[in-house]
Amino acid sequence: MLKNFLSKETWVFLLLSALTLVVLVKFVDLTPHVDSDFFFSNDDLHYQADNEISRLFTRKDTQLIISARGDIFSEDYKKRIEQLSNLILTLDAVTSLKSITHGPNGIHDALASPFWKRLLISTTQESTNIIVILDANSSQRLISKIEDMIYALQSDHFHIKISGFPYIVDLINRYLIRDFRLFSALAFTFFGIVILIIFHSWRILLGVILSCANSCNLTFLMTHLLDVKIGILTANLATIIFVMTLSHIVFMTFNWENLKKTTSGKDPEKKEDHETKDPHALVQEALKITFWASFWSMFTTFLGFLSLLSVQAKPLRELGTAGSIGTLMAFFIAYGIYPSFLRLEKSPHHKLNRHIKHYYQRSYAFLIKRKSLVMGIIFGIILMTFHSLGSLNTDPSLISYFSEKSKITEGLKYIDRNGGSSPLIIVIKDAGGERLNTNQIYHRLWALQKDLEKNPDIGTVVSLPVLLAEGKRSKFSFFVGPEKMLDILESPAYDRIAESFVTKDRRYGLFLLRMNELNRTATRLEVIEGIQKIIRAHHFTPHLVGGIYALQGHLASLVATSLIYGLLNLTFIFFLIALIHSHSLRIAVGMTLSICLLPFCMVGAVGFLKVPLDIISAPAANLAMSMGIDAMLHLTQAYQRFYKSGQGRLKAWLRASQVMYEPVITSTFIVCSGFGIFFCSSFPPTQRFGGAIVFGMLVSAFTAIFIFPALSRK
């Protein structure tokens, strides 16, 4: 039975697929990884500046902020803080810890201290912080261990919240691992059911599943060889490749089915000499009809991913590399493996349920009579949202990466309101070249400290003058000058704390700012520029700027720039491809104008709805634009076939729209269903990415069927 069900060729593909899967599972790490340095590549100037700060100072900004709310003056509160602090210190990856029981001499001493009060006590005095300094190479399981300790000590009178970049990175990593597993399982299950319903063939189903699986497997093998790990953007790559492979297969199968109908005489408008062709010849004919449109569609998507390689942002470059490989694999596997299974079909198994077939016919007849309304809706969306293009939130806070109603967000917001949550480091030097160890410089630094603390975007400022002010609290400190005080604070007795705020030559000082993310109206880079102006006003020079806050700001700027220039470059490339594919300037212009409507609709809607455009959801416009042109390329090829057969231009476009309506809508349904899986994520950026693609593909489908022919036949 199996011998009749499959051919020798398909058995070979099955065995090779099994071998590929074994190699993939054995040698490739399929776990998504998000490290603390996932923002930039090592050769980026901003990342190098951050590393230079680490060379000059002993960095202690890789920290967890644990906020404990309760009666901070009670003995029970003190005991719980001490117990939690001691438990955390037992973990190997914890390099140091500061709390009201590990640093100052109790809560009252901390309140009287210029240093400990800023570092540990909330502005409302309702909570205190435990600052946990982690090793840069700490494992991801460390956060889970700390969470277990916290849950064990938490009570109705002792509420604990966690923040800090290591914690946020760990949460993102958990969401991506969950999504990667969930989406992979859902993609195979859901698409398997859809393909079986549409094509009514177990052979075609097996061919589709095998082709899509091999596209994903070979892509991950290739990216592994190129040392591209599964990261914050590439975690969703399997679903994207699955959808891209399916797109080629859908158009190929529909063209094969149309040739079958012609052979059986069911298409009275188009009778050719296919009657003499065997099933293998019909598949070859379908491949010939589909190939060039699929090729140019693949090429546009390939260039869309390739354009991301010019961006310095590490996640976008990784997506560009992996996406480019996946695009090529999807094309070659779709045309290399799937036709072998299609050749096994001796009868037209593409028998859509009559109700579904009837739905396609009725929906097309309904829409074609109201195409002006459809076009009006698309142009109406553009006009309604056009003004929102200038108010895009391309620099959202890390808090927006989590659900608004979650306890995680509640905790992050609480800590942000009570001292800030995102570290910004600014290295300063005296504008006149003076050393920072004189009384005159100390007073100027203290004046700068006070002005920075007035800035609403800054939650907490810990710096060299605060450290010196803390030193002056000791007995007989008035006999000790700034230089001697710094020498004392550099000693092991004081945990060498001065090394974190001033260099050995006393030329450079460090300001550690915990920035407020809530209610920020300006971009991070604008906020940093404002802070630098304050520093210059006190006759100091900002020498280096680093920390997560600065890196995020530069990343957001790169994302916005890549979005604009990427879309402009793609538009020009699409025009050239449309011109080569159609050999018609009129069609090329019509296709370019049509595809340009897509980013206006998508990006405008994002701005209108005030949806954050983070690094994960930002590439959606490029990807949707690259995939959206697919339908227009296939529609152009169908038009040219009908036009060459003697039909007039108007009739050829109408006939092409009618014939291609079914595969375009089916392909759109499959793509939207694939990216609709992202709504099952509990990670808001992934949901936004999927939602943007779904909306963009719906717009592109109706643009291809109704607007593109109207523009191209003028």
Secondary structure, DSSP 8 states (H G I E B T S, - for coil): -HHHHS-HHHHHHHHHHHHHHHHHHHH---S----TT-SB-TT-HHHHHHHHHHHHS----SEEEEEEES-TTSHHHHHHHHHHHHHHHTSTTEEEEEBTTBSSSSHHHHHH-HHHHHHHB-TTSSEEEEEEEE-TT--THHHHHHHHHHHHH-BTTBEEEEESHHHHHHHHHHHHHHHHHHHHHHHHHHHHHHHHHHH--HHHHHHHHHHHHHHHHHHHHHHHHTT----TTGGGHHHHHHHHHHHHHHHHHHHHHHHHHHHTT--TT---SGGG--HHHHHHHHHHHHHHHHHHHHHHHHHHHHGGGGSSBHHHHHHHHHHHHHHHHHHHHHHHTHHHHHTT--S------HHHHHHHHHHHHHHHHTHHHHHHHHHHHHHHHGGGGGG---S--GGGGS-TTSHHHHHHHHHHHTT-SEEEEEEEEETT---S-SHHHHHHHHHHHHHHHT-TTEEEEEEHHHHHHHHTTSTTGGGS-HHHHHHHHTSGGGTTGGGGTB-TTS--EEEEEEE--TT--S-HHHHHHHHHHHHHHTTEEEEEEESHHHHHHHHHHHHHHHHHHHHHHHHHHHHHHHHHHH--HHHHHHHHHHHHHHHHHHHHHHHHTT----TTTTTHHHHHHHHHHHHHHHHHHHHHHHHHTT--HHHHHHHHHHHHHHHHHHHHHHHHHHHHGGGG-S-HHHHHHHHHHHHHHHHHHHIIIIIHHHHHT-
